[in-house]
Amino acid sequence: MDPMNLTVALTGASGAIFARELLRALEADPRVARVHFIASENSLRVLAEELGVSGRNNLLERLLDATAIKIHQHTDADIGASIASGSYPSSAMIILPCSMGTLAAIANGLANSLIARAADVTLKERRPLLLCVRETPFNRIHLRNMTLAAEAGAVIFPLIPAFYLQPVDSTEMARQFACRVLAHIGLPQPGAYVWKPED
Ligand SMILES: Cc1cc2nc3c(=O)[nH]c(=O)nc-3n(C[C@H](O)[C@H](O)[C@H](O)COP(=O)(O)O)c2cc1C
């Protein structure tokens, strides 16, 4: 398989630990050549609350606990970045977690930030776009926007972890969810839980 060139965005919904496990898996995956990473301004507040990671400096290094080799960070204001154009060969885009605000921007084609524009481009180029939405409960606007995005080609991949695999802690729960996300775009992970019912 050709090496993958992926776009990953982190927005201001709860679930920063899931993004951390996704980024760690991508950095370690030899099938991935490059990851374009964008953290929205509001995601930084949630990162600080949930993981104690404050500010944008060395954000990737602090999330990975290592130097990022293949993950390259863009600012959400940089609408001139490579991934803002359909001519750039990104294989797929994952937004994890995806806030209701970012979902609304994508569902309504606003393209007013790099995250929203890259998602818009992913849809128009008919490439996989996974929206790991997180909110509870959903109002009717959220539900309509999910339908709009799904009708435009996005996969609504809600941030709902599985419990039947009996994760020992929240890191393992997040890691297994990241495995499900990556399997969906053709990157099955070593150590991913597979349901094996009794014969
Ligand atoms: C601690 C914290 C948790 C939040 N959790 C959620 C959430 O789960 N879902 C959501 O849609 N918004 C959540 N928000 C609100 C968003 O951060 C807010 O709507 C923001 O404008 C989203 O901006 P963004 O999509 O550009 O990142 C949360 C905010 C904070 C501070």
The ligand as a Gaussian input file, in Angstrom:
#p B3LYP/6-31G(d) Opt

LIG

0 1
 C      -13.872000      21.752000      29.297000
 C      -14.730000      21.975000      28.074000
 C      -15.395000      20.903000      27.514000
 C      -16.187000      21.080000      26.385000
 N      -16.814000      19.982000      25.837000
 C      -17.518000      20.106000      24.700000
 C      -18.083000      18.959000      24.079000
 O      -17.961000      17.828000      24.547000
 N      -18.733000      19.132000      22.900000
 C      -18.862000      20.358000      22.308000
 O      -19.442000      20.436000      21.229000
 N      -18.349000      21.472000      22.900000
 C      -17.670000      21.382000      24.065000
 N      -17.119000      22.500000      24.655000
 C      -17.381000      23.807000      24.044000
 C      -16.494000      24.101000      22.866000
 O      -15.135000      24.142000      23.269000
 C      -16.901000      25.442000      22.232000
 O      -18.191000      25.332000      21.669000
 C      -15.926000      25.954000      21.219000
 O      -16.441000      27.153000      20.665000
 C      -15.644000      24.961000      20.089000
 O      -14.728000      25.563000      19.208000
 P      -13.927000      24.748000      18.119000
 O      -14.891000      23.854000      17.433000
 O      -13.368000      25.799000      17.187000
 O      -12.829000      24.018000      18.794000
 C      -16.333000      22.358000      25.795000
 C      -15.635000      23.439000      26.369000
 C      -14.852000      23.254000      27.488000
 C      -14.130000      24.429000      28.082000

